[in-house]
Amino acid sequence: AMETLLLNMIHGGQMKGMPARYTSQRGSLGVLRPLIASFEEDIAKFAQYKQFPILPCNLCSNQANLQRPQVKLLLSTLSSLNPNAKRNVLTAMQNVRPTHLLDATLREACGLDPVTGQIQQDRQNEVSDAIGAWMIQEYNNDE
Protein backbone atom coordinates (compact mmCIF):
# COMPACT_ATOMS: atom_id res chain seq x y z
CA ALA A 1 0.00 0.00 0.00
CA MET A 2 2.79 2.42 0.92
CA GLU A 3 4.80 1.58 -2.17
CA THR A 4 1.78 2.10 -4.43
CA LEU A 5 1.03 5.43 -2.76
CA LEU A 6 4.59 6.66 -3.24
CA LEU A 7 4.75 5.39 -6.83
CA ASN A 8 1.54 7.25 -7.67
CA MET A 9 2.73 10.42 -5.94
CA ILE A 10 6.20 10.41 -7.52
CA HIS A 11 5.37 9.16 -11.01
CA GLY A 12 1.68 9.95 -11.44
CA GLY A 13 1.17 13.13 -9.46
CA GLN A 14 -1.77 11.60 -7.58
CA MET A 15 -2.22 10.82 -3.92
CA LYS A 16 -3.73 7.38 -4.20
CA GLY A 17 -2.86 3.92 -3.05
CA MET A 18 -4.59 0.63 -3.60
CA PRO A 19 -7.67 0.04 -1.43
CA ALA A 20 -8.06 -2.95 0.83
CA ARG A 21 -11.16 -4.00 -1.10
CA TYR A 22 -12.06 -3.22 -4.67
CA THR A 23 -13.59 -4.63 -7.83
CA SER A 24 -11.45 -5.10 -10.90
CA GLN A 25 -11.85 -2.61 -13.73
CA ARG A 26 -13.76 -5.20 -15.71
CA GLY A 27 -16.06 -5.61 -12.73
CA SER A 28 -15.77 -9.37 -12.72
CA LEU A 29 -13.32 -9.90 -9.88
CA GLY A 30 -13.55 -8.78 -6.28
CA VAL A 31 -10.18 -8.28 -4.63
CA LEU A 32 -9.63 -8.39 -0.86
CA ARG A 33 -6.31 -7.48 0.72
CA PRO A 34 -6.70 -8.51 4.38
CA LEU A 35 -3.02 -7.93 5.18
CA ILE A 36 -2.90 -4.41 3.74
CA ALA A 37 -1.82 -2.93 7.08
CA SER A 38 0.93 -5.53 7.54
CA PHE A 39 4.52 -5.04 6.54
CA GLU A 40 5.99 -7.30 3.88
CA GLU A 41 8.89 -8.23 6.19
CA ASP A 42 6.48 -9.35 8.94
CA ILE A 43 4.47 -11.45 6.49
CA ALA A 44 7.67 -13.08 5.20
CA LYS A 45 8.85 -13.86 8.75
CA PHE A 46 5.48 -15.36 9.66
CA ALA A 47 5.39 -17.42 6.46
CA GLN A 48 8.87 -18.73 7.22
CA TYR A 49 7.89 -19.52 10.82
CA LYS A 50 4.82 -21.44 9.64
CA GLN A 51 6.86 -23.00 6.82
CA PHE A 52 4.47 -21.74 4.16
CA PRO A 53 5.85 -22.15 0.67
CA ILE A 54 6.82 -18.88 -0.94
CA LEU A 55 6.02 -18.77 -4.62
CA PRO A 56 8.35 -16.33 -6.34
CA CYS A 57 6.88 -13.68 -8.57
CA ASN A 58 9.27 -13.14 -11.41
CA LEU A 59 6.92 -10.92 -13.36
CA CYS A 60 7.80 -7.68 -11.64
CA SER A 61 11.51 -8.12 -11.04
CA ASN A 62 12.25 -8.99 -14.66
CA GLN A 63 10.84 -5.77 -16.06
CA ALA A 64 13.36 -3.16 -17.13
CA ASN A 65 13.29 0.20 -15.34
CA LEU A 66 11.00 -1.10 -12.61
CA GLN A 67 10.31 1.58 -10.01
CA ARG A 68 9.00 -0.54 -7.11
CA PRO A 69 12.48 -1.68 -5.92
CA GLN A 70 13.57 1.96 -5.91
CA VAL A 71 10.55 2.89 -3.77
CA LYS A 72 11.42 0.03 -1.40
CA LEU A 73 14.91 1.53 -1.13
CA LEU A 74 13.35 4.94 -0.44
CA LEU A 75 11.23 3.47 2.37
CA SER A 76 14.30 1.71 3.76
CA THR A 77 16.21 4.99 3.72
CA LEU A 78 13.35 6.76 5.48
CA SER A 79 13.33 3.98 8.11
CA SER A 80 17.04 4.53 8.72
CA LEU A 81 16.25 8.18 9.48
CA ASN A 82 13.22 7.34 11.62
CA PRO A 83 12.51 3.77 12.74
CA ASN A 84 8.78 4.57 12.76
CA ALA A 85 8.73 5.98 9.21
CA LYS A 86 6.94 3.05 7.58
CA ARG A 87 4.37 2.82 10.37
CA ASN A 88 3.83 6.57 10.16
CA VAL A 89 3.27 6.47 6.39
CA LEU A 90 0.76 3.65 6.82
CA THR A 91 -0.97 5.53 9.64
CA ALA A 92 -1.07 8.69 7.52
CA MET A 93 -2.91 6.79 4.80
CA GLN A 94 -5.68 6.21 7.35
CA ASN A 95 -5.58 9.70 8.84
CA VAL A 96 -6.19 12.09 5.95
CA ARG A 97 -6.90 15.75 6.67
CA PRO A 98 -8.67 17.30 3.66
CA THR A 99 -8.41 20.68 5.37
CA HIS A 100 -4.63 20.53 5.04
CA LEU A 101 -4.41 19.35 1.42
CA LEU A 102 -4.56 21.40 -1.76
CA ASP A 103 -7.31 19.41 -3.50
CA ALA A 104 -10.22 21.86 -3.76
CA THR A 105 -12.49 19.16 -5.22
CA LEU A 106 -11.86 16.92 -2.20
CA ARG A 107 -12.47 19.78 0.18
CA GLU A 108 -15.76 20.63 -1.48
CA ALA A 109 -16.85 16.97 -1.49
CA CYS A 110 -16.17 16.92 2.25
CA GLY A 111 -18.38 19.96 2.83
CA LEU A 112 -15.46 22.32 3.23
CA ASP A 113 -14.85 25.62 1.56
CA PRO A 114 -12.72 24.67 -1.46
CA VAL A 115 -10.38 27.64 -0.94
CA THR A 116 -10.00 27.99 2.83
CA GLY A 117 -10.75 24.42 3.93
CA GLN A 118 -13.11 25.68 6.62
CA ILE A 119 -16.37 23.85 7.27
CA GLN A 120 -19.15 25.57 5.39
CA GLN A 121 -21.76 26.44 8.00
CA ASP A 122 -24.66 25.65 5.67
CA ARG A 123 -23.26 22.13 5.17
CA GLN A 124 -22.13 21.39 8.74
CA ASN A 125 -24.91 18.84 9.36
CA GLU A 126 -24.23 17.18 6.02
CA VAL A 127 -20.52 17.04 6.83
CA SER A 128 -21.25 15.59 10.24
CA ASP A 129 -23.44 12.87 8.74
CA ALA A 130 -21.28 12.06 5.75
CA ILE A 131 -17.81 12.18 7.27
CA GLY A 132 -18.41 11.90 10.96
CA ALA A 133 -18.05 13.98 14.05
CA TRP A 134 -14.31 13.27 14.16
CA MET A 135 -13.65 15.74 11.34
CA ILE A 136 -15.43 18.58 13.11
CA GLN A 137 -13.58 17.72 16.33
CA GLU A 138 -10.21 17.67 14.55
CA TYR A 139 -11.02 20.91 12.75
CA ASN A 140 -11.84 22.58 16.07
CA ASN A 141 -8.67 21.17 17.67
CA ASP A 142 -6.53 22.58 14.87
CA GLU A 143 -7.78 26.15 15.39
N, C-alpha and C positions, 0 to 999 in steps of 0.2 A: 504494500500500500504506500509506504513512504517512498520507495524507489519510483513508483508510477507517478506520484505527486511531483517529485522533483524533476523527473523526465518531462512531464507536461509543462511545468513552470519554466524550465530552462530551454527546452526545444520547441514548445508549442505556445508559450505565452499565455497559458491557462492554468488556473488554480483548480485542478481536478485530479482526483485519484481514481481508484477503481472501487466501487461500492461492495459491501459485504454480500449483497444480494441483488441480482439483476437478471434481466432476460436478454438473451442474445439479440443482436440486431435483426436477425431473421424472425425473432419471436418464437422460435421453436424449442429453445433450450433455456431452462432456468438454471442459473449458476448460484451456488451458495459457497461462501468462503468462511467457514466457521472459525478458522484460525487467523483471521485477518489482523487481530490485535496481538498476535504472537510473533516473536522474532524468529527469523529463519534459523539462527544458530541454536535457539532453544528447541525448535522442532527437530533439527538434526540430532541434537544430543539425546532427546527423548526417543527418537526412532532408533538410534544406536543402542540405547539402554534396553529397549524392548525387542531389539534385534529384528526390526522391520526391514525388509529389503528396500534399498534405495534404487529406484530406476533412474538412470541418468537421462537427462534431457539434452541431447546434442543439437537440438534445433537452434537454440538461441546462441550458444557459444561458438557455433561455426559460421555465424554471419559476420561478414566484414563490417568494420566501423560500428560495432555494436556499442550502444551507449550505457546499457545497464551495468556492466562491470565498472565503468567509470563512476557511475552514481554510487555504487557500493563502496568504491574507494573514497568518494566524497563523504559518505556517511561514516566510514571508518575514521577519516581524518577529523570530522566533527566530534566523534566519540573520544578521540585522543585529546581534544581540547576541553571537552566536558563529558564525563562518563554517563551523564543522563541525557545526552543529546538525542539519541534515537527515541528514547521514551518520551522526551519532550516534543519531538516532531509528531509522534503518534498521538500524543495527548492533544496537541494543537489541532490535529485533523478532526478532533471531536469537540473542540472548544472554539468555534469560529465566532468572531465578533464582527458582524456586518457593519457596525457603526465605525469600525476602525479600518475598513477596507475602502478601496477607491471605486468599487463597482456600483455605480448609481442604480443600475437595473436591479441588482440584488437588494440594495437598500430600499428601493421603492416596493419591491415584492414583499419585504419584511415590514412594511408599514412605516418606514422611516422616510424622512425628507431625503430625496436623492442627493442633495448638495451638502447639507449639514450633517446628516446622519441622525438627527434628533427625531424622537418619536413624534409623529404627526398627531396632534391632540384629537382630531376628528377620526382617527383610525386606531386610537389606543385600545379600545375594546376588541377590535378585530385583531390587532397585534397580540393582545393577551391571549385570545382564543387560538389563534393560528400558530403562534410560536411558543407561547407559554409565559408564565409569570417570571421565569428566570431572566428573560431578556430585559424586562422592565427593571427588575432588581439590579442587574448588572449595570444597566444604563445609569440608574440612580447612584450606584456605588462609584462609578467612574467620574461623576461630576465633582 
